[in-house]
Amino acid sequence: MGTYFQVQDDYLDCYGDPEFIGKIGTDIEDYKCSWLVVQALERADESQKSILFENYGKKDPACVAKVKDLYKELNLEAVFHEYESESYKKLIADIEAQPSVAVQKVLKSFLHKIYMRQK
């Protein structure tokens, strides 16, 4: 569940509305090893990787825009939503495998607080 939460955080850093989430995402500018950049590196061809290497980790808004354009080209929003759906299914299955109904209730309560969160 912690991994899922962190992946969401990385996604929201890039795609979340700063006014709604309460912060301006800076993972791209700060050269963070976020889930999105890892996904981009796994999916990009050599030309796309070149764009990423030339622009990632720079505070220039034009460079950030190029990285975000590449994310869009690689359809990383859809990749995230698929990850989110599959993670939820797996987490529910893992939770329901717990022998204690009380533990299941607590874990499901936590999961439902974070599933598809927007901030």
N, CA, C and O atoms as a GROMACS GRO file, in nm:
protein
  476
    1MET      N    1   0.083  -0.118   0.000
    1MET     CA    2   0.000   0.000   0.000
    1MET      C    3   0.088   0.125   0.000
    1MET      O    4   0.053   0.227  -0.060
    2GLY      N    5   0.201   0.117   0.067
    2GLY     CA    6   0.292   0.230   0.070
    2GLY      C    7   0.349   0.262  -0.067
    2GLY      O    8   0.363   0.379  -0.103
    3THR      N    9   0.381   0.159  -0.143
    3THR     CA   10   0.432   0.180  -0.279
    3THR      C   11   0.326   0.246  -0.365
    3THR      O   12   0.354   0.341  -0.438
    4TYR      N   13   0.204   0.195  -0.356
    4TYR     CA   14   0.093   0.254  -0.431
    4TYR      C   15   0.076   0.401  -0.394
    4TYR      O   16   0.057   0.485  -0.482
    5PHE      N   17   0.083   0.433  -0.266
    5PHE     CA   18   0.070   0.571  -0.221
    5PHE      C   19   0.180   0.658  -0.281
    5PHE      O   20   0.153   0.770  -0.325
    6GLN      N   21   0.304   0.609  -0.283
    6GLN     CA   22   0.415   0.687  -0.337
    6GLN      C   23   0.400   0.708  -0.488
    6GLN      O   24   0.429   0.817  -0.538
    7VAL      N   25   0.355   0.606  -0.558
    7VAL     CA   26   0.333   0.621  -0.703
    7VAL      C   27   0.227   0.728  -0.728
    7VAL      O   28   0.242   0.812  -0.817
    8GLN      N   29   0.119   0.726  -0.648
    8GLN     CA   30   0.016   0.830  -0.658
    8GLN      C   31   0.077   0.968  -0.634
    8GLN      O   32   0.047   1.063  -0.707
    9ASP      N   33   0.160   0.978  -0.534
    9ASP     CA   34   0.223   1.105  -0.500
    9ASP      C   35   0.305   1.157  -0.618
    9ASP      O   36   0.300   1.276  -0.651
   10ASP      N   37   0.380   1.068  -0.682
   10ASP     CA   38   0.459   1.107  -0.799
   10ASP      C   39   0.368   1.152  -0.913
   10ASP      O   40   0.398   1.250  -0.981
   11TYR      N   41   0.259   1.080  -0.934
   11TYR     CA   42   0.164   1.115  -1.038
   11TYR      C   43   0.102   1.253  -1.010
   11TYR      O   44   0.096   1.338  -1.098
   12LEU      N   45   0.057   1.273  -0.886
   12LEU     CA   46  -0.005   1.401  -0.850
   12LEU      C   47   0.093   1.516  -0.857
   12LEU      O   48   0.054   1.629  -0.885
   13ASP      N   49   0.220   1.490  -0.831
   13ASP     CA   50   0.322   1.595  -0.841
   13ASP      C   51   0.324   1.652  -0.982
   13ASP      O   52   0.344   1.772  -1.001
   14CYS      N   53   0.302   1.567  -1.080
   14CYS     CA   54   0.305   1.610  -1.220
   14CYS      C   55   0.168   1.656  -1.270
   14CYS      O   56   0.157   1.757  -1.339
   15TYR      N   57   0.064   1.582  -1.235
   15TYR     CA   58  -0.067   1.605  -1.295
   15TYR      C   59  -0.170   1.669  -1.202
   15TYR      O   60  -0.277   1.710  -1.248
   16GLY      N   61  -0.140   1.680  -1.074
   16GLY     CA   62  -0.236   1.737  -0.981
   16GLY      C   63  -0.248   1.887  -0.997
   16GLY      O   64  -0.152   1.955  -1.034
   17ASP      N   65  -0.364   1.938  -0.967
   17ASP     CA   66  -0.389   2.082  -0.970
   17ASP      C   67  -0.325   2.144  -0.845
   17ASP      O   68  -0.368   2.114  -0.734
   18PRO      N   69  -0.225   2.231  -0.862
   18PRO     CA   70  -0.156   2.288  -0.746
   18PRO      C   71  -0.250   2.358  -0.646
   18PRO      O   72  -0.226   2.353  -0.525
   19GLU      N   73  -0.354   2.422  -0.696
   19GLU     CA   74  -0.448   2.488  -0.605
   19GLU      C   75  -0.525   2.388  -0.522
   19GLU      O   76  -0.563   2.416  -0.409
   20PHE      N   77  -0.549   2.270  -0.578
   20PHE     CA   78  -0.625   2.168  -0.508
   20PHE      C   79  -0.537   2.086  -0.414
   20PHE      O   80  -0.575   2.058  -0.301
   21ILE      N   81  -0.418   2.047  -0.464
   21ILE     CA   82  -0.331   1.961  -0.380
   21ILE      C   83  -0.248   2.040  -0.280
   21ILE      O   84  -0.190   1.983  -0.188
   22GLY      N   85  -0.242   2.172  -0.298
   22GLY     CA   86  -0.175   2.256  -0.200
   22GLY      C   87  -0.026   2.270  -0.219
   22GLY      O   88   0.043   2.324  -0.132
   23LYS      N   89   0.027   2.223  -0.332
   23LYS     CA   90   0.169   2.242  -0.359
   23LYS      C   91   0.192   2.239  -0.509
   23LYS      O   92   0.113   2.183  -0.585
   24ILE      N   93   0.300   2.299  -0.549
   24ILE     CA   94   0.341   2.298  -0.689
   24ILE      C   95   0.440   2.185  -0.706
   24ILE      O   96   0.543   2.181  -0.638
   25GLY      N   97   0.411   2.095  -0.796
   25GLY     CA   98   0.499   1.980  -0.818
   25GLY      C   99   0.631   2.021  -0.880
   25GLY      O  100   0.635   2.100  -0.974
   26THR      N  101   0.739   1.967  -0.826
   26THR     CA  102   0.872   2.002  -0.876
   26THR      C  103   0.961   1.879  -0.897
   26THR      O  104   1.083   1.893  -0.905
   27ASP      N  105   0.903   1.761  -0.906
   27ASP     CA  106   0.985   1.641  -0.923
   27ASP      C  107   1.072   1.648  -1.048
   27ASP      O  108   1.187   1.607  -1.047
   28ILE      N  109   1.016   1.701  -1.157
   28ILE     CA  110   1.092   1.710  -1.282
   28ILE      C  111   1.210   1.805  -1.264
   28ILE      O  112   1.324   1.772  -1.297
   29GLU      N  113   1.182   1.925  -1.211
   29GLU     CA  114   1.288   2.025  -1.192
   29GLU      C  115   1.393   1.977  -1.093
   29GLU      O  116   1.512   2.007  -1.108
   30ASP      N  117   1.349   1.902  -0.991
   30ASP     CA  118   1.439   1.858  -0.885
   30ASP      C  119   1.514   1.729  -0.918
   30ASP      O  120   1.588   1.677  -0.834
   31TYR      N  121   1.494   1.678  -1.038
   31TYR     CA  122   1.566   1.558  -1.085
   31TYR      C  123   1.537   1.436  -0.997
   31TYR      O  124   1.624   1.354  -0.970
   32LYS      N  125   1.411   1.427  -0.952
   32LYS     CA  126   1.373   1.315  -0.866
   32LYS      C  127   1.355   1.189  -0.949
   32LYS      O  128   1.313   1.193  -1.064
   33CYS      N  129   1.386   1.078  -0.888
   33CYS     CA  130   1.368   0.948  -0.952
   33CYS      C  131   1.223   0.905  -0.926
   33CYS      O  132   1.196   0.812  -0.850
   34SER      N  133   1.131   0.973  -0.992
   34SER     CA  134   0.989   0.947  -0.971
   34SER      C  135   0.944   0.828  -1.055
   34SER      O  136   1.012   0.786  -1.149
   35TRP      N  137   0.827   0.776  -1.019
   35TRP     CA  138   0.768   0.665  -1.093
   35TRP      C  139   0.749   0.703  -1.240
   35TRP      O  140   0.771   0.620  -1.329
   36LEU      N  141   0.708   0.826  -1.265
   36LEU     CA  142   0.683   0.867  -1.403
   36LEU      C  143   0.809   0.865  -1.488
   36LEU      O  144   0.806   0.818  -1.601
   37VAL      N  145   0.919   0.915  -1.436
   37VAL     CA  146   1.041   0.917  -1.517
   37VAL      C  147   1.092   0.774  -1.539
   37VAL      O  148   1.147   0.744  -1.645
   38VAL      N  149   1.075   0.687  -1.441
   38VAL     CA  150   1.114   0.547  -1.459
   38VAL      C  151   1.029   0.483  -1.569
   38VAL      O  152   1.080   0.412  -1.655
   39GLN      N  153   0.898   0.510  -1.566
   39GLN     CA  154   0.810   0.458  -1.671
   39GLN      C  155   0.849   0.513  -1.807
   39GLN      O  156   0.850   0.441  -1.907
   40ALA      N  157   0.882   0.641  -1.811
   40ALA     CA  158   0.924   0.702  -1.938
   40ALA      C  159   1.050   0.635  -1.991
   40ALA      O  160   1.059   0.605  -2.110
   41LEU      N  161   1.147   0.611  -1.904
   41LEU     CA  162   1.271   0.548  -1.948
   41LEU      C  163   1.248   0.405  -1.997
   41LEU      O  164   1.315   0.360  -2.089
   42GLU      N  165   1.153   0.336  -1.937
   42GLU     CA  166   1.123   0.198  -1.979
   42GLU      C  167   1.053   0.195  -2.115
   42GLU      O  168   1.067   0.097  -2.189
   43ARG      N  169   0.980   0.300  -2.150
   43ARG     CA  170   0.897   0.299  -2.270
   43ARG      C  171   0.955   0.380  -2.386
   43ARG      O  172   0.917   0.359  -2.501
   44ALA      N  173   1.046   0.470  -2.358
   44ALA     CA  174   1.096   0.563  -2.459
   44ALA      C  175   1.192   0.496  -2.557
   44ALA      O  176   1.268   0.405  -2.521
   45ASP      N  177   1.185   0.544  -2.681
   45ASP     CA  178   1.287   0.502  -2.778
   45ASP      C  179   1.409   0.593  -2.758
   45ASP      O  180   1.408   0.681  -2.672
   46GLU      N  181   1.511   0.573  -2.836
   46GLU     CA  182   1.635   0.649  -2.816
   46GLU      C  183   1.615   0.799  -2.835
   46GLU      O  184   1.672   0.879  -2.761
   47SER      N  185   1.536   0.838  -2.932
   47SER     CA  186   1.509   0.980  -2.955
   47SER      C  187   1.436   1.042  -2.836
   47SER      O  188   1.467   1.153  -2.794
   48GLN      N  189   1.340   0.970  -2.784
   48GLN     CA  190   1.264   1.019  -2.668
   48GLN      C  191   1.352   1.025  -2.544
   48GLN      O  192   1.341   1.118  -2.464
   49LYS      N  193   1.439   0.926  -2.528
   49LYS     CA  194   1.531   0.929  -2.414
   49LYS      C  195   1.623   1.050  -2.423
   49LYS      O  196   1.656   1.110  -2.321
   50SER      N  197   1.664   1.084  -2.542
   50SER     CA  198   1.749   1.201  -2.562
   50SER      C  199   1.678   1.328  -2.516
   50SER      O  200   1.739   1.413  -2.450
   51ILE      N  201   1.550   1.340  -2.550
   51ILE     CA  202   1.472   1.456  -2.505
   51ILE      C  203   1.466   1.458  -2.353
   51ILE      O  204   1.481   1.563  -2.291
   52LEU      N  205   1.443   1.342  -2.294
   52LEU     CA  206   1.435   1.333  -2.148
   52LEU      C  207   1.568   1.372  -2.083
   52LEU      O  208   1.570   1.452  -1.990
   53PHE      N  209   1.677   1.317  -2.132
   53PHE     CA  210   1.808   1.347  -2.074
   53PHE      C  211   1.846   1.495  -2.089
   53PHE      O  212   1.913   1.552  -2.003
   54GLU      N  213   1.803   1.557  -2.198
   54GLU     CA  214   1.836   1.698  -2.222
   54GLU      C  215   1.753   1.793  -2.136
   54GLU      O  216   1.794   1.907  -2.112
   55ASN      N  217   1.637   1.749  -2.090
   55ASN     CA  218   1.544   1.840  -2.024
   55ASN      C  219   1.512   1.808  -1.879
   55ASN      O  220   1.469   1.897  -1.805
   56TYR      N  221   1.531   1.686  -1.837
   56TYR     CA  222   1.493   1.646  -1.701
   56TYR      C  223   1.591   1.705  -1.600
   56TYR      O  224   1.712   1.702  -1.622
   57GLY      N  225   1.540   1.758  -1.492
   57GLY     CA  226   1.624   1.812  -1.387
   57GLY      C  227   1.664   1.957  -1.407
   57GLY      O  228   1.755   2.006  -1.340
   58LYS      N  229   1.597   2.025  -1.498
   58LYS     CA  230   1.626   2.166  -1.523
   58LYS      C  231   1.508   2.250  -1.478
   58LYS      O  232   1.393   2.212  -1.496
   59LYS      N  233   1.538   2.363  -1.420
   59LYS     CA  234   1.434   2.450  -1.365
   59LYS      C  235   1.367   2.538  -1.472
   59LYS      O  236   1.276   2.615  -1.441
   60ASP      N  237   1.410   2.526  -1.592
   60ASP     CA  238   1.355   2.603  -1.704
   60ASP      C  239   1.215   2.550  -1.738
   60ASP      O  240   1.199   2.432  -1.768
   61PRO      N  241   1.113   2.637  -1.734
   61PRO     CA  242   0.975   2.593  -1.765
   61PRO      C  243   0.962   2.528  -1.904
   61PRO      O  244   0.878   2.440  -1.923
   62ALA      N  245   1.043   2.572  -1.999
   62ALA     CA  246   1.037   2.512  -2.133
   62ALA      C  247   1.085   2.367  -2.129
   62ALA      O  248   1.031   2.282  -2.199
   63CYS      N  249   1.185   2.340  -2.047
   63CYS     CA  250   1.235   2.203  -2.032
   63CYS      C  251   1.131   2.115  -1.962
   63CYS      O  252   1.109   2.000  -2.001
   64VAL      N  253   1.068   2.169  -1.860
   64VAL     CA  254   0.963   2.096  -1.789
   64VAL      C  255   0.850   2.063  -1.886
   64VAL      O  256   0.798   1.952  -1.886
   65ALA      N  257   0.814   2.160  -1.969
   65ALA     CA  258   0.707   2.138  -2.068
   65ALA      C  259   0.743   2.027  -2.166
   65ALA      O  260   0.658   1.947  -2.204
   66LYS      N  261   0.870   2.021  -2.208
   66LYS     CA  262   0.913   1.914  -2.299
   66LYS      C  263   0.903   1.778  -2.233
   66LYS      O  264   0.865   1.680  -2.298
   67VAL      N  265   0.938   1.770  -2.105
   67VAL     CA  266   0.926   1.643  -2.032
   67VAL      C  267   0.779   1.603  -2.023
   67VAL      O  268   0.743   1.487  -2.046
   68LYS      N  269   0.694   1.699  -1.988
   68LYS     CA  270   0.551   1.669  -1.978
   68LYS      C  271   0.492   1.631  -2.113
   68LYS      O  272   0.404   1.545  -2.120
   69ASP      N  273   0.539   1.694  -2.219
   69ASP     CA  274   0.495   1.655  -2.354
   69ASP      C  275   0.535   1.512  -2.384
   69ASP      O  276   0.459   1.436  -2.444
   70LEU      N  277   0.656   1.475  -2.344
   70LEU     CA  278   0.702   1.338  -2.364
   70LEU      C  279   0.617   1.240  -2.283
   70LEU      O  280   0.580   1.134  -2.334
   71TYR      N  281   0.584   1.276  -2.159
   71TYR     CA  282   0.496   1.191  -2.078
   71TYR      C  283   0.362   1.171  -2.149
   71TYR      O  284   0.306   1.062  -2.149
   72LYS      N  285   0.312   1.279  -2.210
   72LYS     CA  286   0.185   1.270  -2.282
   72LYS      C  287   0.200   1.179  -2.403
   72LYS      O  288   0.114   1.095  -2.429
   73GLU      N  289   0.309   1.196  -2.476
   73GLU     CA  290   0.335   1.113  -2.593
   73GLU      C  291   0.343   0.964  -2.555
   73GLU      O  292   0.299   0.878  -2.631
   74LEU      N  293   0.399   0.937  -2.439
   74LEU     CA  294   0.412   0.799  -2.391
   74LEU      C  295   0.286   0.749  -2.321
   74LEU      O  296   0.279   0.635  -2.276
   75ASN      N  297   0.186   0.837  -2.312
   75ASN     CA  298   0.057   0.803  -2.254
   75ASN      C  299   0.069   0.757  -2.108
   75ASN      O  300   0.005   0.661  -2.065
   76LEU      N  301   0.152   0.828  -2.032
   76LEU     CA  302   0.178   0.787  -1.894
   76LEU      C  303   0.058   0.807  -1.802
   76LEU      O  304   0.050   0.741  -1.698
   77GLU      N  305  -0.034   0.895  -1.837
   77GLU     CA  306  -0.154   0.907  -1.754
   77GLU      C  307  -0.233   0.776  -1.759
   77GLU      O  308  -0.278   0.727  -1.656
   78ALA      N  309  -0.248   0.719  -1.877
   78ALA     CA  310  -0.319   0.591  -1.891
   78ALA      C  311  -0.241   0.479  -1.824
   78ALA      O  312  -0.300   0.389  -1.764
   79VAL      N  313  -0.110   0.484  -1.833
   79VAL     CA  314  -0.026   0.383  -1.767
   79VAL      C  315  -0.049   0.389  -1.616
   79VAL      O  316  -0.060   0.286  -1.550
   80PHE      N  317  -0.055   0.511  -1.562
   80PHE     CA  318  -0.082   0.525  -1.419
   80PHE      C  319  -0.219   0.470  -1.383
   80PHE      O  320  -0.231   0.397  -1.285
   81HIS      N  321  -0.321   0.504  -1.459
   81HIS     CA  322  -0.456   0.459  -1.425
   81HIS      C  323  -0.467   0.306  -1.430
   81HIS      O  324  -0.538   0.246  -1.350
   82GLU      N  325  -0.397   0.244  -1.522
   82GLU     CA  326  -0.393   0.098  -1.527
   82GLU      C  327  -0.321   0.043  -1.402
   82GLU      O  328  -0.366  -0.053  -1.340
   83TYR      N  329  -0.209   0.106  -1.368
   83TYR     CA  330  -0.136   0.066  -1.248
   83TYR      C  331  -0.225   0.079  -1.124
   83TYR      O  332  -0.229  -0.010  -1.039
   84GLU      N  333  -0.297   0.190  -1.116
   84GLU     CA  334  -0.383   0.214  -1.001
   84GLU      C  335  -0.492   0.108  -0.989
   84GLU      O  336  -0.517   0.056  -0.881
   85SER      N  337  -0.554   0.076  -1.100
   85SER     CA  338  -0.660  -0.025  -1.100
   85SER      C  339  -0.605  -0.163  -1.060
   85SER      O  340  -0.665  -0.232  -0.978
   86GLU      N  341  -0.494  -0.201  -1.118
   86GLU     CA  342  -0.434  -0.332  -1.087
   86GLU      C  343  -0.385  -0.337  -0.942
   86GLU      O  344  -0.397  -0.439  -0.876
   87SER      N  345  -0.329  -0.226  -0.895
   87SER     CA  346  -0.282  -0.222  -0.756
   87SER      C  347  -0.399  -0.238  -0.659
   87SER      O  348  -0.389  -0.311  -0.560
   88TYR      N  349  -0.509  -0.172  -0.688
   88TYR     CA  350  -0.627  -0.181  -0.602
   88TYR      C  351  -0.676  -0.326  -0.595
   88TYR      O  352  -0.703  -0.378  -0.487
   89LYS      N  353  -0.687  -0.391  -0.710
   89LYS     CA  354  -0.733  -0.531  -0.713
   89LYS      C  355  -0.640  -0.621  -0.632
   89LYS      O  356  -0.686  -0.705  -0.555
   90LYS      N  357  -0.511  -0.602  -0.649
   90LYS     CA  358  -0.414  -0.685  -0.577
   90LYS      C  359  -0.419  -0.657  -0.427
   90LYS      O  360  -0.416  -0.749  -0.346
   91LEU      N  361  -0.428  -0.530  -0.391
   91LEU     CA  362  -0.434  -0.495  -0.249
   91LEU      C  363  -0.560  -0.552  -0.184
   91LEU      O  364  -0.554  -0.603  -0.072
   92ILE      N  365  -0.674  -0.542  -0.252
   92ILE     CA  366  -0.797  -0.599  -0.197
   92ILE      C  367  -0.781  -0.750  -0.178
   92ILE      O  368  -0.820  -0.804  -0.075
   93ALA      N  369  -0.725  -0.818  -0.276
   93ALA     CA  370  -0.704  -0.963  -0.265
   93ALA      C  371  -0.611  -0.996  -0.148
   93ALA      O  372  -0.637  -1.089  -0.072
   94ASP      N  373  -0.504  -0.920  -0.135
   94ASP     CA  374  -0.410  -0.943  -0.024
   94ASP      C  375  -0.477  -0.916   0.111
   94ASP      O  376  -0.456  -0.990   0.207
   95ILE      N  377  -0.555  -0.811   0.117
   95ILE     CA  378  -0.624  -0.778   0.243
   95ILE      C  379  -0.723  -0.888   0.279
   95ILE      O  380  -0.730  -0.931   0.394
   96GLU      N  381  -0.799  -0.932   0.180
   96GLU     CA  382  -0.899  -1.035   0.207
   96GLU      C  383  -0.837  -1.171   0.241
   96GLU      O  384  -0.906  -1.259   0.292
   97ALA      N  385  -0.710  -1.187   0.212
   97ALA     CA  386  -0.640  -1.310   0.250
   97ALA      C  387  -0.599  -1.309   0.397
   97ALA      O  388  -0.559  -1.412   0.451
   98GLN      N  389  -0.610  -1.194   0.462
   98GLN     CA  390  -0.576  -1.184   0.604
   98GLN      C  391  -0.681  -1.260   0.686
   98GLN      O  392  -0.801  -1.247   0.661
   99PRO      N  393  -0.637  -1.339   0.782
   99PRO     CA  394  -0.733  -1.418   0.860
   99PRO      C  395  -0.822  -1.335   0.952
   99PRO      O  396  -0.934  -1.376   0.984
  100SER      N  397  -0.776  -1.222   0.995
  100SER     CA  398  -0.852  -1.141   1.090
  100SER      C  399  -0.944  -1.042   1.016
  100SER      O  400  -0.898  -0.959   0.938
  101VAL      N  401  -1.074  -1.054   1.043
  101VAL     CA  402  -1.170  -0.962   0.983
  101VAL      C  403  -1.144  -0.820   1.032
  101VAL      O  404  -1.161  -0.724   0.956
  102ALA      N  405  -1.105  -0.805   1.157
  102ALA     CA  406  -1.076  -0.672   1.212
  102ALA      C  407  -0.958  -0.607   1.137
  102ALA      O  408  -0.963  -0.488   1.105
  103VAL      N  409  -0.855  -0.684   1.108
  103VAL     CA  410  -0.740  -0.633   1.033
  103VAL      C  411  -0.784  -0.597   0.891
  103VAL      O  412  -0.744  -0.494   0.837
  104GLN      N  413  -0.867  -0.681   0.832
  104GLN     CA  414  -0.919  -0.651   0.698
  104GLN      C  415  -0.992  -0.516   0.696
  104GLN      O  416  -0.973  -0.436   0.605
  105LYS      N  417  -1.074  -0.494   0.796
  105LYS     CA  418  -1.151  -0.369   0.802
  105LYS      C  419  -1.059  -0.248   0.812
  105LYS      O  420  -1.081  -0.147   0.744
  106VAL      N  421  -0.958  -0.258   0.895
  106VAL     CA  422  -0.864  -0.146   0.911
  106VAL      C  423  -0.789  -0.121   0.780
  106VAL      O  424  -0.778  -0.007   0.736
  107LEU      N  425  -0.738  -0.226   0.720
  107LEU     CA  426  -0.661  -0.210   0.596
  107LEU      C  427  -0.749  -0.159   0.482
  107LEU      O  428  -0.706  -0.074   0.403
  108LYS      N  429  -0.871  -0.208   0.472
  108LYS     CA  430  -0.962  -0.158   0.368
  108LYS      C  431  -0.996  -0.012   0.394
  108LYS      O  432  -1.011   0.066   0.299
  109SER      N  433  -1.009   0.025   0.518
  109SER     CA  434  -1.036   0.165   0.552
  109SER      C  435  -0.922   0.254   0.503
  109SER      O  436  -0.945   0.359   0.444
  110PHE      N  437  -0.797   0.212   0.528
  110PHE     CA  438  -0.681   0.287   0.480
  110PHE      C  439  -0.681   0.295   0.328
  110PHE      O  440  -0.661   0.401   0.270
  111LEU      N  441  -0.704   0.181   0.263
  111LEU     CA  442  -0.701   0.177   0.117
  111LEU      C  443  -0.806   0.268   0.057
  111LEU      O  444  -0.779   0.340  -0.039
  112HIS      N  445  -0.925   0.266   0.113
  112HIS     CA  446  -1.032   0.349   0.056
  112HIS      C  447  -1.008   0.499   0.078
  112HIS      O  448  -1.064   0.582   0.006
  113LYS      N  449  -0.925   0.533   0.175
  113LYS     CA  450  -0.889   0.674   0.196
  113LYS      C  451  -0.791   0.723   0.088
  113LYS      O  452  -0.789   0.841   0.055
  114ILE      N  453  -0.711   0.632   0.035
  114ILE     CA  454  -0.611   0.675  -0.062
  114ILE      C  455  -0.645   0.639  -0.206
  114ILE      O  456  -0.591   0.699  -0.298
  115TYR      N  457  -0.734   0.542  -0.227
  115TYR     CA  458  -0.764   0.498  -0.364
  115TYR      C  459  -0.825   0.614  -0.443
  115TYR      O  460  -0.924   0.675  -0.402
  116MET      N  461  -0.764   0.642  -0.556
  116MET     CA  462  -0.807   0.748  -0.649
  116MET      C  463  -0.808   0.886  -0.583
  116MET      O  464  -0.889   0.972  -0.619
  117ARG      N  465  -0.718   0.907  -0.487
  117ARG     CA  466  -0.712   1.038  -0.423
  117ARG      C  467  -0.667   1.142  -0.523
  117ARG      O  468  -0.600   1.111  -0.622
  118GLN      N  469  -0.704   1.264  -0.495
  118GLN     CA  470  -0.672   1.376  -0.583
  118GLN      C  471  -0.574   1.474  -0.520
  118GLN      O  472  -0.530   1.569  -0.584
  119LYS      N  473  -0.539   1.451  -0.392
  119LYS     CA  474  -0.440   1.538  -0.327
  119LYS      C  475  -0.369   1.463  -0.217
  119LYS      O  476  -0.283   1.519  -0.150
   0.00000   0.00000   0.00000
